[in-house]
Amino acid sequence: MNRREFNAYRVRMNKRILEEGSLCTRRFFSLDESVYREGKLPAKTKEMLGLVASTVLRCNECILYHIQQCMELGCTAEEMYEALDVALVVGGSITIPHVRYAYEMIDEIRNEGTASGK
C-alpha cells in the first residue's frame, strides 16, 4: 500500500470505527488526538516521541503517520534521523527494517515536496 492509499484507507476506516465503535472507542480516539497537541512539550516533540515509539513497536503504518505529522509540524529530516537513532538504540537491531522504511518515507515525502515546488 503506497502512502496515498494508506492515508485514504486510514481516513475511511477511522470514520467507520468512530461511527460504529462504542463510547470507549471514541474516547480513546479523542485521547490519542489530544495527547499530541501543544502543551508543556511542543507538538513537534510529541510527534517525534510517537515516531520513536512506533519504530520500537515496529508498526510501519504508525511510523508513516508520525513522519507525516512531524513534517507538517516542521520537523527536519535531520531531527527525525536523530529520533530514529534513539529508536534504534532502544529497540535494537530488530528495528533496522523499520528504520529503513522510515528513511524511505522521509525521502519520498521530501522528494514529492521538491517536485511540487514546496
C-alpha positions as CSV (number, residue, x, y, z in Angstrom):
1,M,0.0,0.0,0.0
2,N,1.5,3.3,-1.0
3,R,1.4,6.5,1.1
4,R,-1.7,7.9,-0.6
5,E,-3.6,4.6,-0.4
6,F,-2.7,4.4,3.3
7,N,-3.9,7.9,4.0
8,A,-7.2,7.2,2.2
9,Y,-7.6,3.9,4.0
10,R,-6.9,5.4,7.4
11,V,-9.4,8.2,6.9
12,R,-12.1,5.7,5.6
13,M,-11.6,3.1,8.3
14,N,-11.3,5.6,11.2
15,K,-14.6,7.1,10.1
16,R,-16.2,3.7,10.1
17,I,-14.7,2.8,13.5
18,L,-15.9,6.1,15.0
19,E,-19.4,5.6,13.5
20,E,-19.8,2.0,14.8
21,G,-17.5,2.0,17.8
22,S,-18.5,2.3,21.4
23,L,-18.1,5.4,23.6
24,C,-14.9,3.8,24.9
25,T,-13.6,3.7,21.3
26,R,-14.5,7.3,20.6
27,R,-12.9,8.4,23.9
28,F,-9.7,6.5,23.0
29,F,-9.5,8.2,19.6
30,S,-10.1,11.6,21.2
31,L,-7.4,10.9,23.8
32,D,-5.0,9.8,21.0
33,E,-5.6,13.0,19.1
34,S,-5.4,15.3,22.1
35,V,-2.2,13.9,23.6
36,Y,-0.2,15.2,20.6
37,R,-1.4,18.8,20.9
38,E,0.8,21.6,22.1
39,G,1.4,21.5,25.8
40,K,4.4,21.6,28.2
41,L,6.1,19.7,25.3
42,P,5.8,21.2,21.8
43,A,3.6,19.2,19.5
44,K,6.6,18.6,17.2
45,T,8.5,16.9,20.1
46,K,5.4,14.7,20.9
47,E,5.2,13.6,17.3
48,M,8.9,12.6,17.3
49,L,8.2,10.7,20.5
50,G,5.4,8.9,18.6
51,L,7.9,8.2,15.8
52,V,10.3,6.6,18.3
53,A,7.6,4.5,20.0
54,S,6.2,3.4,16.6
55,T,9.6,2.3,15.4
56,V,10.4,0.4,18.6
57,L,6.9,-1.3,18.4
58,R,7.7,-2.0,14.7
59,C,4.5,-0.5,13.2
60,N,5.1,0.8,9.7
61,E,1.7,2.4,9.4
62,C,2.3,4.3,12.7
63,I,5.8,5.3,11.5
64,L,4.4,6.7,8.3
65,Y,1.7,8.6,10.2
66,H,4.1,10.2,12.6
67,I,6.6,11.1,9.9
68,Q,3.8,12.9,8.1
69,Q,2.7,14.7,11.3
70,C,6.3,15.6,12.1
71,M,6.8,17.1,8.6
72,E,3.6,19.0,8.9
73,L,4.8,20.5,12.1
74,G,8.2,21.5,10.6
75,C,10.5,18.7,11.7
76,T,13.6,18.5,9.6
77,A,14.8,15.2,8.2
78,E,17.8,15.5,10.5
79,E,15.6,15.8,13.6
80,M,13.7,12.7,12.6
81,Y,17.0,10.9,11.9
82,E,18.2,11.7,15.5
83,A,14.8,10.4,16.8
84,L,15.3,7.2,14.8
85,D,18.7,6.8,16.3
86,V,17.0,6.8,19.7
87,A,14.5,4.2,18.4
88,L,17.4,2.0,17.1
89,V,19.3,2.1,20.4
90,V,16.1,1.4,22.4
91,G,14.7,-1.2,20.1
92,G,17.9,-2.9,18.9
93,S,18.7,-4.4,15.6
94,I,15.2,-5.8,15.1
95,T,14.1,-2.2,14.3
96,I,16.6,-1.8,11.4
97,P,14.0,-2.8,8.7
98,H,11.6,-0.2,10.2
99,V,14.3,2.5,10.3
100,R,14.9,1.7,6.6
101,Y,11.2,2.2,6.0
102,A,11.2,5.5,7.9
103,Y,14.1,6.8,5.8
104,E,12.4,5.7,2.6
105,M,9.2,7.5,3.6
106,I,11.1,10.7,4.6
107,D,12.8,10.7,1.3
108,E,9.6,10.0,-0.6
109,I,7.7,12.9,1.1
110,R,10.7,15.3,0.7
111,N,11.0,14.4,-3.0
112,E,7.3,15.0,-3.5
113,G,7.7,18.4,-1.9
114,T,10.6,19.2,-4.1
115,A,8.8,18.1,-7.2
116,S,5.8,20.2,-6.4
117,G,7.9,23.3,-5.6
118,K,7.3,23.3,-1.9
